[in-house]
Amino acid sequence: MSTLKVVCLISGGKDSLFSILHCMKHGHSIVALANLHPPDHEQADAVEDLDSYMYQTVGHSVIPLYKKALGLPLYRQAITGLAKNQDKCYGPSSDEDEAEALLPLLRKVMSHHPEVNAVSTGAILSDYQRTRVESVAIRLGLTPLSYLWQWPNLLPHSQDSLLKDMAEVGQDSRIIKVASGGLDESNLWQNVADTRTISRLNKAVQRFGSADDGAVLGEGGEYETLALSGPFPLWKGRIKVDDADLQVVSGEAGSASVRVAKAEVQSETGAGDITNLRQPPLLEPQFHAIWQELRGDDFLANTQHDIDVHDHGNPSASPGLILLADIVGDGANAAGQMAAIMDQSTVLLEEAGHKLADVAYTSIVLRDMADFASVNAVYGSYFVHPNPPARATIACPDVVPDGKRVMVALTSFRNDKVNSRKGLHVQSRSYWAPANIGPYSQAISISEENKSAVTYVAGQIPLVPATMEPVQDRDEGSFGIQTVLALQHLDRIGRAMRIQRWNSAVAFIATRSNELAAALSRRAHQAWQAYHQPPPLDDGAVSEPEDESFDVWHSTFGGKREQHWGSTPDHTETRSRRDTARVPPLHVVRVQALPRGCNIEWVGFGLTNDGGEHHVPHAQHLLRLFQQNII
């Protein structure tokens, strides 16, 4: 596992400090701290709590003490600009946007520490915050690390598990501001990880939110915190504040905060230990059970798995959809051919009234996976907008025309012909699912009138999300664990996109052995069938999914709170009928190689809402293209 040199963005809050512990747990070196503060912060009448969608500034006067408390260089700079771009997803904007203030700050750090190659943030549920840090980090060539990303949606699937994890390692973070009807001044300066405080938070937010909307963690702005101490070796001292130096300041609409008049660092650390830092397990119980089932079978047994395939029909294609298939180009090498393909595609799209930003999905077939990096670089130079297309990449010389090294197909939906387009583009390392390893989104969802919303999910390979390295199992070979982990990635992305059922899926497997290919195909089908079996009946009610466009950090803009992701596939109908689960079509295709040397890549096309069946031309194209390779 490669060691990164990390600059950590800190606000003083619990999450930004706790995420540093996870960086250390993965063996990364912490080089420096970085913080953005309000303008004129040293003046006596400076604003304590800046009205910012992006940054926590309450308690900013204490930030300089982290240099001594953690024994690390600290770089600070004033926040400039306003929240000009208030979209959830963010691309390079004008210098007037407050997110761009990160650029000069991180450049300053990199000028003093040229070895820095990663940046850490404490984002948990906020696309708004995460995409802005990622945008700046990628432009600077830094690897973004968000180890707390989607923490409430990981085992044990509870918000307060994060607070309990903080208590376990001895991180002491005090509530320094409350801004919710469920919390009041009595909650101020309480240790947020204390058992009694956690209980009070759970009870308070239940009246105004749900158990899974991030409120217990303060993700909707319910409260802010200030970390005072934590475990060695990160913490070299403790920030001490006497009660006499605390002043309660009442704000608007029932909000209140604590102003720290004086603080100092004492040379003592908390009682916790980083060795006790819990990391979410790699596999959810459902997928661990599937893995155990695969391990228990004779690997080369000639066993057939009967699959109840539900035919979703083949309605006419959408009026705003165009599929450009089998595009090749001239060039001396793969990169040159890719440039020619993209230029040709741009012209063809424009002739049909489309543009590159309308493309929802692409598939790239290489003659040799060794060309991946050069092709990826050229491809990325064309898709520079937020939420680029979802994508699958495989190497299969059998289907690439002679003399060509790359072939592309793309599906585009003209913007004025769709109701909405939503994307999921995560570029940070976390415990959730892999960051993209190229200029593509994890998923793009297209909603059309009187049709089910169709979601194109990028090809998922079995990378361990926190390390971005292929998972291995020395005991039984890697195909079983790789099959299940990549399928879990597909599922988690499906949940994030509110997919209710899969239209179809393709499992690409990399092998040249006919006998092994047949065995691997049976395993993939077995995993797919097990994945679609409904869980045991539950007497509890099944809640309706909430509006997926809402972002908890975005609560200032209005809207409902985000609920915990439901299951994919949605077994509500199956539960009510108590019948056998219908398993969507799965086609297993043998190819020469997959990215990162992985054995399997899952590609899925999902449906949401009851808008009738949906034809997915790109799925049909893949089946026609690889018809001789289907096992």
ROLUM-716639 format. One record per residue (C-alpha): z, y, x. Coordinates in steps of 0.1 Angstrom, whole numbers, plus 5000, padded with zeros to 4 digits. Example, Ala and Ser with C-alpha at 12.3 -4.5 7.8 and 13.67 -1.06 7.14 Angstrom:
ROLUM-716639
507849555123;507149895137;
This chain:
ROLUM-716639
500050005000;499050335015;501650605020;500950945005;502251275018;503551454987;504251814977;506451814946;506152074919;509652154907;510952364879;514552274884;514352054853;515351684851;511851544850;510351714880;513351604902;513451254888;509751204894;510451264931;512650954932;509750744919;507550884946;510150774972;510550434955;506850374962;507250464998;505650804998;506851075021;508151395005;506851685026;507652005006;508752154973;506652414954;507652634925;506252924905;508653194894;508353494870;507053814885;509654054899;512153764898;514553924923;515054244902;518354264883;516454314850;513854044856;512953824826;514953504829;512853294805;509153374807;507053304776;504853044792;503152734778;502952584813;506052654833;509852634828;511352954842;514852954828;517352904856;514753024882;517453204902;518852864913;515552734926;516052864962;519152634965;516952324963;515752394999;519252315012;520252064985;517251844992;516751945029;513052015023;510752325028;510452524996;507352744988;507452984959;504953224943;504853444912;503253324880;500053524873;497853534842;498353414807;497553104787;493953204782;492652854777;494952694751;492952374747;494752044754;492151944779;491452184808;488652254832;488352524859;488952854843;489153224852;491753354875;493453514845;494753174832;498353094842;497352744853;495252894881;498453024897;498952674911;495852714933;497252974958;500652814957;499352474967;496952624992;499852795009;501752455012;498652285026;498152565052;501652495065;501452115060;497852005064;498951635061;499751685024;497451475002;499251434969;501151634944;503951524921;504651644886;507251554859;504751544829;505851284803;503851334771;502051654775;498251644780;498352024781;500552024812;499151714829;495451814826;496052154842;497952014872;495251744876;492452004874;493952204903;494951894923;491451734922;489852064932;492052064963;491551704971;495051604962;496051284944;498151374913;501251164907;502851154872;505150854874;506950954841;503650974821;504050814787;507450684796;508650654760;505650424753;506650184780;509349924779;511849934764;509950174741;512750434737;513050794747;516650784758;515850504783;514650774806;517950954803;519850634809;517750564840;518750904853;522450824847;522050494865;521050664897;523450944893;521151244886;523251524870;521051754850;522652014827;521152154794;520452524802;518552624771;518352504735;515652604711;515652364682;517452364648;518952034658;520752174689;523052474693;525252644719;527752354719;525052154737;524752394766;525752284801;526251924790;524951654814;521851534796;522351184809;525951154798;526450884771;527951124746;525251384752;522551124746;524151024714;524351384702;520751444711;519651134692;521551244661;520551614663;516751554666;516651284639;516951554613;513851734625;511751474643;511251104647;512650854672;509450854692;508151214693;509551324726;512251544711;515151344727;513551434761;512951794752;509151744752;508651974723;510652254739;513952144721;515852214753;515452274790;517652144819;518752224854;519351944879;522451984900;522751664920;521351314925;521251014947;520751004985;518451005004;516751274983;519851484976;521651605008;523951834988;525151924953;524552254936;527952374924;528352634896;531852744884;532352794847;533253154853;529753214866;528053094834;526953334808;525653224774;522753434761;521753414725;518053434717;515753444687;515653194659;518853014669;517952964706;520453014733;520452974771;522852984801;522453244828;523753134862;525353434879;526353254911;525752904926;526152734959;525352404977;528152174987;527551905013;528051604989;525751384969;525951204936;527350854933;524050684925;521650494947;517850494946;517850124950;518950104914;515950304902;514350104874;510550074872;508849964839;507649604842;504049554849;503349344817;504449404781;506049094765;502949024745;500749014776;503348834797;503248554770;499448544772;499648524810;502148234808;499848054783;496848094807;498947964836;500047664817;496547534810;494447324833;492247584850;489047374849;489847184817;486847154794;488647294764;486747484737;488547774720;487347824684;487148194675;487048334640;484448604646;484248884621;480749024617;480849404615;477249424603;474449624617;473949954598;471450214608;472150424638;473650764635;471251064631;472751254660;472850954684;470450884712;470550594736;468650624769;468450274784;467250114816;466750444834;465750414870;464550674896;462750704929;464650764961;465150634996;468650504988;471050454959;472250814960;468750954959;467850724931;470950834912;470051194915;466551124902;468050934873;470351214863;467651474866;465351264844;468251204819;468951574817;465351644807;465151364782;468451474766;467251834763;464051734747;466051564720;468351864715;471251714735;472951824767;474951634794;478251744778;477251544746;477151214765;479950984753;479350664773;477350544803;476850204820;475850184856;474349864871;474149854909;472149614930;475049614955;478649734949;478549874985;476650164969;479450254945;480850544965;477550724971;476450674935;479750794922;479651114942;476151204929;477051104893;480251324895;478251634905;476451624871;479551564849;481851854858;483051944823;486451824809;486451484793;483351344810;481751024794;483650694795;481850454818;481450094830;480150004865;479049654876;476849504903;474249254891;470949244910;469548994885;468849284860;467949564884;464149614888;462649524922;462849814946;465649984927;469250004937;470750154905;470050154868;471750364841;472050374803;473750644784;474750714748;474851074736;476051224703;474651574695;477551804691;476351964658;475951614642;479551494647;482851594630;484851564662;484851444698;488151344715;488651234750;491351074772;490951164808;493951064829;493651124867;497251084877;498950774890;501650644866;503150314853;500950344821;497350254829;495050314859;493950664867;490150694867;488550594900;485450814893;484351114873;484750944839;487250944810;489250644800;487850684765;485750904743;486050894705;483251014682;483951084645;481051114621;481051184584;481350874562;481750644592;484550494611;485350684643;483950484672;485750484705;484050404738;486550274763;485750274799;485549944818;489149834827;489749654859;493149504869;494649774890;498349814892;498650174877;501450294901;499650184933;495950174921;495549844940;494249514924;497049284911;497448954929;499248634922;499548404952;500848104932;497948054908;495048264920;494448604906;492148554877;494848484851;497048784859;493949004864;492548904830;495748984812;496549314831;493049454825;493349354788;496649534786;494949844800;492349814773;495149784747;497150084760;494050304760;493250174725;496750274713;496450614728;493150674710;494550534677;492050244676;492850024646;490349734654;487849644680;484249634670;483349404700;484149354736;482449244768;484349074797;482349094830;483448834855;482448824891;481648484904;478548284917;479847944908;478547794875;481447564871;484047844878;482148084856;482547844826;486247804833;486848174836;484848244804;487148004785;490248184799;488848524789;488148394753;491648244752;493248564762;491148764737;492048524709;495848534718;495748914719;494548924683;497148694668;499548904646;503148934656;505848774634;506348934600;508649234600;510549344569;510349704581;507749944567;504650014588;504350384593;501050564590;499550704622;500051074628;497451334637;496251224672;495251584681;498851694683;500351734718;504151764721;503952034747;501452194724;504052234696;504052614700;500552604685;501752424654;501052084639;503051764633;504951574660;503351294677;504550944667;504850634689;501550464692;500950184668;499549844677;495949774686;494549584668;496349704636;497749394619;498849574588;496249414565;496749074581;500549094576;500049174539;497748884533;499548644557;496248504567;494548424600;493748714623;490048794625;488848804661;486049044670;483148924690;483748884727;480848814751;481548704787;478948804812;478648684848;477848944874;477848964912;480649214919;483049454902;484749774916;487549714941;486649354944;488249264911;487448944892;487149084857;486349404838;487049454801;484749684781;485749754745;484349944715;486950044690;487050164654;489450394636;489750504599;488150344568;484750504570;482650194567;481149984595;479750134626;476750014647;477350054684;473850054700;475250064736;477049734730;473849574717;472049714747;474449544771;473949214754;470249234756;470349344792;472649064803;471448794779;470648554807;474048604822;476148544791;478348244795;
